Amino acid sequence: MVTKVKGCKELVSEVIDKDLCCLCGACAGSCPYLVSYRGRIVQLDNCTLSDGQCYQYCPRTFVDIDAISQHVFGEPYSEDELGTVKEVLMARSMDAAIKEKAQYGGTVTTLLSLAMEEGLIDSAILTRTTADKTPEAFLARNTQEVLQSAGSNYMACPILETYNRLPEDNSDKLAIVAVPCQVMAATKMKREQPQHRSSTDNIKLVIGLFCTWALAPDSFHRFLKDNLNLPSVIKFDIPPPPANRFDVYTHSGKVSLPLEEVREFTMPTCAYCLDMTSEFADISVGSVEGIEGWNTVIIRTDNGAKLVEMAEKQGKLETGTLPAESLAHLKEAALNKKKRSLGEIVNKTGNKKDLLYLGLSPALVDRFLS
C-alpha cells in the first residue's frame, strides 16, 4: 500500500487557508516558496514537490501524540494535566542584572547563560522585542545577547525560520526557547531529521514557555500604534487573574488596556491548542500566580534536571517548593485549556473522532472532555 505524501499545496489548503497556522516558522527559511511576512506565512510561488518537510514539521498537521511522547520521554503521552513531569518547583535568578530585566523571575535567562558558560550550548534561538515593539527571532551567541530576550511580547514569532536559515554545516550546540506550538514543531524536526542539514541533534536544550494564546503580530501592532506612543514603551505584562488587563509600562507611567480588547487579536489557531505548559520541552517555565518575582518551573527530562541542579549548586538560581494551591491552580488551568480546545475542535469538525491534527486516544479525549 502506497501512503500519499503531502507537501506545500496541502499545507496551504489544510492549515494556512483554514486559519490553523500558528506562525512557528517550521515551514519557512529552508523552502524557496514559503516565507513569513507581516505576521503570516506567505506562499511566493507554486511548489512542484509532491512531498515536503514544510508539511511534515507543521504542528497543525497530524501529530501522533503517543509517538512524540515516546520519542521525547520514552513513554506514552501522560494523562497528567501538565504532561510528563519529573519535578515542579518555583525559582528565581540570583543575578541582579538579570532580575532587573526579567519579566518575572529571570529563570530562563539564567539557565541559558549558565548553559553557555558551561559549554552545554554555543548559541540559542530566542525572541526579542524590536525598537518598534514587534517580536523578532534571533541567534544569541553570548550572555549579553541572551539578555536581549528578557521580557514578554505576547505576539507570535516564527522562531524556527531562524533555525532553518542556519548554514547546513552549522555545528553549534543550540538551545531553543519557544511556546508550545513551536516546541511541538521542533520536536517533529528532531524526530524526523531535516533533509537540508545533516541532523537536528545539535538542538541540545528546549525551554518551553507557558502560553494560553498568542497575538497576531500585524493587527495587534497596529492596535498598539493607535493607542500608545510606542517609542516610550518599556515592557508589556498580563497580571494573573482576576486583574483582567493588559499592562503597558512606559517612561511616563503604566497604561492598562482591557484584556477583552487585546484578546480580539488572538491567533485563530490558539483555540485548537491543547498545550498550555510546553509539554514536550526539557524544562517549562511560567510565572507563579500570586507570588511576584518567581517562576514556576516544570522539569521534564534528565537534561533539564541536570541544568537546574547545576544552577542551584552554583548559586545562580534560588529555588523553593511551589505552594500546593499554586500547583492546583496551574493543573486546573492546563486541564481547562485541554477541555476548551478539544471542545472547539469537535465543534469545528462535528465529530469527536475527527480532531483535525491531533492523534489522541479516545480514552484521553473522553477524560479531557469530561
C-alpha positions as CSV (number, residue, x, y, z in Angstrom):
1,M,0.0,0.0,0.0
2,V,1.4,3.4,-1.0
3,T,1.0,6.2,1.5
4,K,0.1,9.5,0.0
5,V,2.7,12.1,0.8
6,K,1.8,15.7,1.2
7,G,3.7,19.0,0.6
8,C,3.3,22.7,0.2
9,K,-0.1,22.5,-1.6
10,E,-1.7,20.6,1.2
11,L,0.0,22.7,3.9
12,V,-1.7,25.8,2.3
13,S,-5.1,24.2,1.9
14,E,-5.2,22.2,5.2
15,V,-3.5,24.7,7.5
16,I,-2.9,28.2,6.2
17,D,-6.2,28.7,4.4
18,K,-8.1,27.3,7.4
19,D,-6.6,29.7,9.9
20,L,-4.7,26.9,11.7
21,C,-1.2,28.4,11.1
22,C,0.5,29.3,14.4
23,L,3.4,31.2,12.7
24,C,6.0,28.8,14.3
25,G,8.3,29.2,11.2
26,A,9.0,25.5,10.8
27,C,7.9,25.6,7.1
28,A,9.9,28.8,6.2
29,G,13.5,29.5,5.8
30,S,14.6,26.3,4.1
31,C,11.9,26.4,1.4
32,P,12.1,28.9,-1.5
33,Y,8.3,29.1,-1.7
34,L,7.3,29.9,1.9
35,V,8.3,33.0,3.9
36,S,7.0,34.8,6.9
37,Y,5.7,38.3,6.1
38,R,3.8,40.7,8.3
39,G,2.7,38.2,10.8
40,R,1.7,35.4,8.4
41,I,3.2,32.7,6.2
42,V,3.1,33.6,2.5
43,Q,3.5,31.3,-0.5
44,L,5.6,33.0,-3.1
45,D,5.0,30.5,-5.9
46,N,3.6,27.1,-6.6
47,C,5.7,24.3,-5.3
48,T,6.4,21.4,-7.6
49,L,7.3,18.9,-4.9
50,S,4.7,16.1,-4.1
51,D,6.0,15.9,-0.6
52,G,7.8,18.3,1.7
53,Q,9.0,18.8,5.2
54,C,7.1,22.0,5.4
55,Y,4.0,19.8,5.8
56,Q,5.8,17.2,7.9
57,Y,7.0,19.6,10.6
58,C,4.0,21.8,10.9
59,P,2.5,21.5,14.4
60,R,-1.0,21.7,12.9
61,T,-0.6,18.7,10.6
62,F,-1.2,15.2,12.1
63,V,0.6,14.7,15.4
64,D,0.7,11.2,16.9
65,I,0.9,12.3,20.5
66,D,2.0,8.9,21.9
67,A,4.8,8.6,19.3
68,I,6.0,12.1,20.1
69,S,6.0,11.3,23.8
70,Q,7.8,8.1,23.2
71,H,10.5,9.9,21.3
72,V,11.0,12.6,24.0
73,F,10.3,10.7,27.2
74,G,10.4,7.0,26.3
75,E,6.8,6.5,27.4
76,P,3.2,7.1,26.1
77,Y,1.5,10.5,26.5
78,S,0.8,11.3,30.1
79,E,-2.7,11.6,31.4
80,D,-1.4,14.3,33.9
81,E,-2.7,17.8,33.3
82,L,0.8,19.0,32.9
83,G,2.1,16.1,30.8
84,T,5.3,14.2,31.7
85,V,6.8,15.7,34.9
86,K,9.9,14.9,36.9
87,E,9.5,17.9,39.3
88,V,7.6,21.1,39.7
89,L,9.2,23.9,41.7
90,M,9.5,27.7,41.8
91,A,12.7,29.6,41.0
92,R,14.2,33.0,40.6
93,S,17.5,34.3,39.4
94,M,20.2,35.4,41.9
95,D,21.7,37.8,39.3
96,A,20.7,41.4,39.9
97,A,21.2,42.4,36.3
98,I,19.0,39.6,35.1
99,K,16.3,40.3,37.6
100,E,16.2,43.9,36.6
101,K,15.4,43.0,33.0
102,A,13.3,39.9,33.7
103,Q,9.6,39.6,33.1
104,Y,9.2,37.6,36.3
105,G,11.9,35.6,38.0
106,G,14.6,35.6,35.2
107,T,14.9,31.8,35.3
108,V,15.1,31.3,31.5
109,T,17.8,33.9,31.1
110,T,19.8,32.4,34.0
111,L,19.6,28.9,32.7
112,L,20.6,29.9,29.2
113,S,23.5,32.0,30.4
114,L,24.8,29.1,32.6
115,A,24.4,26.6,29.8
116,M,26.6,28.9,27.6
117,E,29.2,29.4,30.4
118,E,29.5,25.6,30.9
119,G,29.7,24.9,27.2
120,L,26.5,22.9,27.2
121,I,25.3,25.2,24.3
122,D,27.1,27.6,22.0
123,S,24.1,29.7,21.0
124,A,20.3,30.0,21.5
125,I,17.4,30.9,19.2
126,L,15.4,33.4,21.1
127,T,12.8,36.2,20.6
128,R,13.4,39.8,21.4
129,T,11.3,43.0,21.1
130,T,12.5,45.4,18.4
131,A,12.5,49.2,18.7
132,D,9.1,49.4,17.2
133,K,7.8,46.8,19.7
134,T,7.4,43.9,17.3
135,P,8.8,40.4,18.0
136,E,12.0,39.2,16.2
137,A,13.7,35.9,16.3
138,F,17.5,35.9,16.6
139,L,20.5,33.8,17.3
140,A,22.2,34.8,20.7
141,R,25.8,33.8,21.0
142,N,26.7,35.2,24.4
143,T,25.1,36.1,27.7
144,Q,24.7,39.7,26.8
145,E,22.7,38.8,23.7
146,V,20.7,36.4,25.8
147,L,19.7,39.4,28.0
148,Q,18.1,41.0,24.9
149,S,15.4,38.4,25.0
150,A,14.3,39.1,28.6
151,G,10.6,40.1,28.9
152,S,7.4,39.1,27.2
153,N,5.9,40.4,23.9
154,Y,2.8,38.2,23.7
155,M,2.9,38.2,19.9
156,A,3.5,35.2,17.7
157,C,7.0,35.0,16.1
158,P,8.4,32.5,13.5
159,I,11.4,31.4,15.5
160,L,12.0,28.2,13.6
161,E,12.5,30.1,10.4
162,T,15.7,31.4,12.1
163,Y,16.8,27.8,12.8
164,N,16.1,26.8,9.2
165,R,18.2,29.6,7.9
166,L,21.3,28.5,9.7
167,P,24.0,27.2,7.3
168,E,23.9,23.5,6.6
169,D,27.3,22.9,8.2
170,N,26.5,24.9,11.4
171,S,27.7,22.8,14.3
172,D,26.6,25.0,17.2
173,K,25.1,23.2,20.2
174,L,21.8,25.0,20.2
175,A,19.1,25.9,22.7
176,I,15.6,27.0,21.6
177,V,13.2,28.9,23.8
178,A,9.7,28.5,22.4
179,V,5.9,28.4,23.2
180,P,4.0,25.1,23.0
181,C,3.3,25.0,19.2
182,Q,6.9,25.9,18.4
183,V,8.1,23.2,20.8
184,M,5.9,20.7,19.0
185,A,7.4,21.7,15.6
186,A,10.9,21.4,17.0
187,T,10.1,18.0,18.4
188,K,8.8,16.9,15.0
189,M,12.0,18.1,13.4
190,K,14.1,16.2,16.0
191,R,12.1,13.0,15.4
192,E,12.3,13.2,11.6
193,Q,15.6,14.7,10.5
194,P,15.6,17.6,8.0
195,Q,16.8,17.0,4.5
196,H,18.6,20.3,4.3
197,R,21.0,19.6,7.2
198,S,22.8,16.6,8.4
199,S,21.0,16.4,11.8
200,T,18.9,18.2,14.4
201,D,21.0,16.5,17.1
202,N,22.6,19.9,17.7
203,I,19.4,21.0,19.4
204,K,20.6,20.3,23.0
205,L,18.1,22.2,25.0
206,V,14.5,23.2,24.6
207,I,13.0,25.5,27.1
208,G,9.2,25.9,26.8
209,L,7.2,28.8,27.9
210,F,3.7,28.7,29.3
211,C,1.2,30.0,26.8
212,T,-2.6,30.4,26.8
213,W,-2.7,32.3,23.5
214,A,-0.6,34.4,21.2
215,L,-1.5,37.7,19.4
216,A,-1.4,38.2,15.7
217,P,1.7,40.4,15.2
218,D,0.5,42.7,12.4
219,S,-3.0,43.5,13.5
220,F,-2.1,43.8,17.2
221,H,0.9,46.0,16.4
222,R,-1.5,48.4,14.5
223,F,-3.7,48.4,17.6
224,L,-0.8,49.4,19.8
225,K,0.3,52.1,17.4
226,D,-3.2,53.6,17.5
227,N,-3.4,53.5,21.3
228,L,0.1,54.1,22.5
229,N,3.3,56.1,22.0
230,L,5.3,53.0,21.1
231,P,8.8,54.6,21.4
232,S,8.1,55.2,25.1
233,V,7.1,51.6,25.9
234,I,9.4,49.7,28.2
235,K,7.5,46.4,28.6
236,F,4.2,44.5,28.4
237,D,2.6,42.4,31.1
238,I,-0.6,40.4,31.7
239,P,-1.1,40.2,35.5
240,P,-2.7,37.0,36.9
241,P,-6.5,36.7,37.4
242,P,-8.6,38.4,38.5
243,A,-6.8,41.5,37.0
244,N,-8.2,41.0,33.5
245,R,-6.0,43.7,31.9
246,F,-3.0,44.2,29.6
247,D,-0.4,46.4,31.3
248,V,2.0,48.6,29.2
249,Y,4.8,50.1,31.1
250,T,6.1,53.4,29.6
251,H,8.7,56.0,30.6
252,S,5.8,58.2,31.8
253,G,3.9,55.5,33.7
254,K,1.7,52.5,33.3
255,V,-1.1,52.2,30.8
256,S,-3.7,49.4,31.3
257,L,-5.8,48.1,28.4
258,P,-8.9,45.9,28.9
259,L,-7.9,42.3,28.3
260,E,-11.1,41.7,26.3
261,E,-9.9,44.3,23.7
262,V,-6.5,42.6,23.5
263,R,-7.9,39.1,23.1
264,E,-9.7,40.1,19.9
265,F,-6.2,39.8,18.3
266,T,-5.6,36.2,19.4
267,M,-4.3,34.0,16.6
268,P,-7.3,31.8,15.5
269,T,-5.3,28.6,15.8
270,C,-4.8,29.1,19.5
271,A,-8.4,28.0,20.1
272,Y,-7.4,24.5,18.9
273,C,-4.2,24.1,21.0
274,L,-4.3,21.7,24.0
275,D,-0.9,22.5,25.4
276,M,-0.6,25.4,27.9
277,T,2.8,24.4,29.5
278,S,5.0,23.3,26.6
279,E,4.7,19.6,27.5
280,F,7.5,18.4,25.2
281,A,10.2,20.7,26.3
282,D,13.2,19.8,28.6
283,I,12.1,22.5,31.0
284,S,8.9,24.5,31.0
285,V,8.7,28.0,32.6
286,G,5.9,30.4,33.5
287,S,5.0,32.8,36.3
288,V,3.9,31.9,39.8
289,E,0.4,33.0,40.3
290,G,0.1,35.4,43.2
291,I,3.9,35.4,44.1
292,E,5.7,38.3,42.4
293,G,9.2,37.8,41.0
294,W,9.2,34.0,40.9
295,N,8.9,31.5,38.0
296,T,7.1,28.2,38.0
297,V,9.5,25.6,36.6
298,I,8.5,22.1,35.3
299,I,11.4,19.8,34.9
300,R,10.6,17.1,32.3
301,T,13.8,15.4,31.2
302,D,17.2,14.3,32.6
303,N,18.9,17.1,30.7
304,G,16.6,19.7,32.2
305,A,17.0,18.3,35.7
306,K,20.9,18.4,35.4
307,L,20.8,22.0,34.3
308,V,18.5,23.2,37.1
309,E,20.6,21.3,39.6
310,M,23.8,22.9,38.3
311,A,22.2,26.4,38.6
312,E,21.2,25.7,42.2
313,K,24.6,24.3,43.2
314,Q,26.4,27.3,41.7
315,G,24.1,29.8,43.4
316,K,22.7,31.0,40.0
317,L,19.1,30.1,40.9
318,E,17.1,30.2,44.2
319,T,14.5,27.5,44.2
320,G,11.6,26.6,46.5
321,T,8.6,24.4,46.8
322,L,5.7,25.6,44.7
323,P,2.7,26.1,47.1
324,A,0.1,23.4,46.8
325,E,-2.5,25.9,46.0
326,S,-0.5,27.3,43.1
327,L,0.2,23.9,41.7
328,A,-3.5,23.0,41.9
329,H,-4.4,26.3,40.1
330,L,-1.8,25.5,37.4
331,K,-3.2,22.0,36.8
332,E,-6.7,23.3,36.7
333,A,-5.8,25.9,34.1
334,A,-3.9,23.4,32.0
335,L,-6.8,21.0,32.1
336,N,-9.3,23.7,31.3
337,K,-7.2,24.6,28.2
338,K,-7.4,21.0,27.0
339,K,-11.2,20.9,27.6
340,R,-11.7,24.2,25.8
341,S,-9.6,23.3,22.8
342,L,-11.0,19.8,22.3
343,G,-14.5,21.3,22.5
344,E,-13.5,23.9,19.8
345,I,-12.1,21.1,17.6
346,V,-15.2,19.0,17.9
347,N,-17.4,22.0,17.3
348,K,-15.3,22.7,14.1
349,T,-15.3,19.1,12.8
350,G,-18.7,18.0,14.2
351,N,-17.1,14.6,15.0
352,K,-15.3,13.6,18.2
353,K,-13.3,11.1,16.0
354,D,-12.0,13.9,13.8
355,L,-9.6,16.0,15.9
356,L,-8.1,18.0,13.0
357,Y,-4.4,17.4,13.5
358,L,-4.5,15.6,16.9
359,G,-3.7,11.9,17.1
360,L,-5.1,11.4,20.6
361,S,-6.6,8.2,22.1
362,P,-10.4,8.1,22.5
363,A,-9.9,7.4,26.2
364,L,-7.9,10.6,26.7
365,V,-10.4,12.6,24.6
366,D,-13.2,11.4,26.9
367,R,-11.1,12.1,30.0
368,F,-10.3,15.7,29.0
369,L,-13.8,16.4,27.8
370,S,-15.5,15.0,30.9
